[in-house]
Amino acid sequence: MQATFPAALGLAPEQVEQVLRLAGRAPSLHNRQPWRFRIAPEVIELHADQDRRMPGTDPEDRELRLGCGAALFNLRLALAHVGVRPLVTLQPSVRIPGLLAEIRRGGSVHVGAEQSALLRAITTRRTNRRPFLPTPVPKVHRNTLIGAVATEHAWVHMVERAQRAELLGLVRRAHEAQMADERFRAEMAAWTGLREGAPEGVQASSAGPAPEAQDEWVLRDFSGGHARPRVPGKDFEDDPLTMVLCSYSQGRQADLEAGQAMQRLLLTATSLGLAASYLSQVVEVGETRAQLRSLLDGTLEPRAVLRVGYGSPVPPTPRREPIELLLPAAAGQRTHAATR
């Protein structure tokens, strides 16, 4: 009987399946999971799933590629954990639409304690849309997060109190612009507030409480009208640790690099016992993104705005099975499928 998964990079089919399962635990816009993989004996290809584009929210596919970059970082970690040193080539061919990266075996590797902690965090990381505790994030943890992003050749800007009012205004303007867009509202309705057991999208149980008028920060309602009632005394924190993940350049490759930096940041935060969620509106709307870039002195490209702190437990979001992520072999490409 032929194995479902082909062997690749010297790994057995069951190892390839587990590697893709971990790659698929990455975050993505509305949990659309816009990644596909093509497996061959000597290479794993990462592709964008064009059927999962969200043109109303992400017309330039910036966040699609950001999510694919996060999946690529998970893939790198998972491969290292099974002894493969991943050799990554970004944007290897402009002639193949949707091909984002090729991953080959660059020798063997032994992982250290830090990488092991990040790997464990893949399955425990959650986007936490609930109120955080008032406990401040220690400076040592902030420095660790800054260092994690720098390791991936990106930058994280900690928003100072003096910049807060302007950032609040940008988030509100972006939110209003999106809510006035029929395409955006349709995408939100289609992919959030979903029933339990849905294999993708944001389930109502993961949506967090519905925003209220007194909230200082404009937060999206992911509940689809099924939000749990707010608990008295559990309003959203007044002074969250807010950070802007930035890259040093623009373009498709920079999107992928930023996604890897974002995922290292999120996994590092998880390993430190921290939770995170997004204030995505401001980077999704071109006008407010440009204004945020000016707020950051105009030298950095903002990729994601994150709220970080200590949160309560939240349920996992659903993921597609690894077999659903596979693309068929290219013409003339051998798969070396193993037998059982």
N, C-alpha and C positions, 0 to 999 in steps of 0.2 A: 504493500500500500504506500503510495507516495505521501511524503510529509506535506503538511499544509504550507509550511514556511521553508524556503530554500536556505541552504547554508551560505554564509558570507564571512569574509574577512577572517577565515580560519575558525569561525564559530559554528556550533551545531545549530540545527533549525530551532530547537527550543530556546537556545540562548538568543538567537536573533529575535524571536517572538517576544522574549522578556525585555530586550533592549528597546524594541519599538513600543512596548506597553509603557515603559518609563518615559520615553520621549513624548508620548501622547498625554502625559500628565501635566504638560505645560499650560499656562494660562493663555487665553485668547479672548478677543472681543466677543462679548456675549456667549462665551464658551462655544464658539462655532467650530473650533478645532480644524483650522484651514490648512492642514498639512497632509501630504501623501508621501509614500516612500516606494522607490523601486529598488529591488534587491538583485544583485548579481554577485558572482563569486568574489570579485575583487573590489567591489564598490557598493556603497549604499547611497542612493540619490535622494535628496530632499526636494520635494516639489510643492509649489503652492496649489491648493485645491481651488481652481477658479470657480467652481460651482458654489463655493462658500464665501464669495465676495459680498460685501455690504456697501453698495455704492452710495446709499443715502447717508451713512455714518462715516464711511471710510473710502471716499471716492478715489483716492490716489493709492489705495492698498498699503498705506504706510503701516497701519496697525496689523494688517494681515501678515506682512513681512516681519513685524516686531514679534508676533506670536510664533511664527515659524523659526525665528532666531532663538526664542525661548525653548522651543522643542529641540533645536539643534544643540543647545547647551545641555539639556537633559540627556540627549543621545551621546554627547561626548563623555559625560559622567558615567553613564551606564556602560559604555564600551571600555572605559578605563577600569571599571570595577571587575570586568571579566578579562582583564589583562591586555586589552588592545589599546595601543597608543593611537588616538585618532588623528589622521592627517586631513585637514579640512581645506577644501578649495571653494571659496564663495563665488557665485555667479560664473560658473565655469564655461558656459556657452550661451551666447546671445541668440544662437540659432534654434535653441530648444525652449519654447515658451513655457514658463512656469518652473524651469529648473533653477533652484536657488543655491544648491550646494552639493558637492560630492565629498564623501567621507571614505578614505582608504586606510589601510593598516600601515602605520608608520613605525612598526616594531612593537615591542612589548613594554608594559609599564606596571609598576606596583603603586597602588594608591596609598596615600598617607591618611592621617586622622582627619584632617580638614576636608579632604575630598569624600571620605566615608561619611562624615556628618552631613555634607551637602547631599549625598546620594540618599541617605535616610530621609532627608527633608522633602524629597520629591513627592513621596506619598502622603506626607502629613501637612504640606503647605495648602492653605486655603485662602481664597479671597474673602476677607472678613468685612462684611458690610454693616455690621452691628456697631453700636457705640463701644468705644474703648474705655478702659479704666483711666482714672485721672493720674495714675502713676507715670512720672516722666521717664523717658528713655535715657539711661545713663550715657554720659559723654563717651565712655569707653566703647559702648555699643555703637554709638554714632560713628566713631572713628573706624570701627571694624567694617561698618557698611560702606563708608567712603573708600576704604582700602579694597573691598570686594569689587566695587565698580571700577576702580583704577586698574585692577588686575586684568579687566577686559577692555582696557584702553578707552574708557568712557569717564564721565564726570557726573557727580551728584551734587547739586546745589541745595544746601539746607536753607529753607525760606526763613528769613529773619522777621521779627515782629514788625519792623519798619516797612517791609515789603508786603505784609499780609493783607492790608486793606486793598491794595492794588490787585493782588492776586484774587481776592474774593470778588472784586468787581469783574475781572476777566472771566472767572468761572460762571458768574451769573449771566453775563452777556452771551457767553457761548451756549449756556443752557437755554436761554430764551430763543436764540437763533435756531437751535436744533428742534426745539419743541414747535416752532413755526413751520418746520419742514415736514410735509406729509410723508415723504419717503422715510425719513428718520423715524417718525412715529410708527410707521408700519413695521419697520425692522425691529424696533423695541417690542412691539406687541407680539411679533412672531417668535421671538427668541428669548423672552423673559416671562417669569411667572408661570412656568410650565409645571405639569403634573409630576408627581413622584414616579421615578422609573424611566423618565425620558432619557435617551442616551446622549443628549447634547443640549445646549442652551442652559439658561439659568432657571433652576427649579424655584418655586415659591418659597420652599424651606430655606434656601440659601440667599434669599433676597434681602433680608434685614427688615427692620421696621420702616413703615412709610414715612417719608419726610413730612415735617410739619412747619408751620409758618415761622415759629420761633427759632428754627435752626439757622445758625449763622452761615454755615456752608451749604451750598446748593447741592443736594445729593439726589441721584437718580432713584426712581421707584422701579425696582426690578421685580416687584411682586405680582404684576398683572392684576392688581386689585385685590390680592389675597394676602396682604401684609398682616403680620401679627400686630395686635394693639401695642402701643408704646407703654412701657412700664414706668410708673411715676418715679421720678428721681434718676431716670436712666436716659436723659437727653444726650445727644451727641456732645462729646467733649469740646470745651471752649477753645483749648489751645493744643491741637494735635501737632505732633511732629510731622511737618510737611516738607517733602523733598521733591526736587525736579531732576529726573534722570536726563542727562544731556549727552549728545555725541559731538564730536569735533567737526563733523562734516555732514553733508546731505547726500541723498541718493539711495538706490536700492541696496547696495552693499552696506552702507552705513545703517540702514534699517535693520539688517540682519545682525550686524555687530552690536547695535543697541539692544536688540532682543536678547542676545546672550548676556550682556551686562545686566539687563533687567532681571533675568532669571537668576543669575548669581546673587544679585542683591536680595531677591525674594527668598531664595533658599538659605542664604546667610541669616536673614532676619528670622526665618522659621527656626533655624538651629539655635538661635539666641533666645527663643521663647517669645518672639515678637510676631504680631499680625500686621497685615497690610491690606489696603484697598486703594482704589483709583479715583482720581478726579479727572476723568478722561476728557470731559467736554472741551476744556481749554486748549488741548492739543489737537482735537479733531476738527475744530473750526479754523480755517486758514487765517482769518483776520486776528483772532485772539491769540493764535499761536505766534504770529508775527509780533504782537504786542508783548507776549511773554518773552520772546527772544530779546526784545529791546530792554525789558526789565532785567534780563541777565547780561546786560552790557553788549548785546548783539554779537557776541563772539561764539556762542554755543547754540546748538540746535536742540530745543526741548523735545523729548520723546515721550515722557510719561510723568504725570504728577501723582505722587503717592502719599497717602496718609498712613503713618506707621505708629504703632503703640502696642499696649498690652490688651488683648481682647479675650472674650469668652469663647468656648469651643463652638465650632460651626460644623455642619455636616459636609461630607465631600460632595463635589459636583460630579455629574456623570461623565463617563468617557466612552468613546467608541472602542470596540474590540480591535486589537492589532490587525486582524485579518481584513478589517474594513479600511485600513490605511494603506493597503498594498496597491500599487499600480502593476499592471501586467508587464512582463519583460518586454524590452524593446526588440524590434525585429533583428534577428540574428544574435540576440543576447542569450547566452547559456545561463541557466539558473542553478545547475548542480543540485537539484532537489534530492534530498536523502530519502532512503526507504526505511520503513519500520516493519 
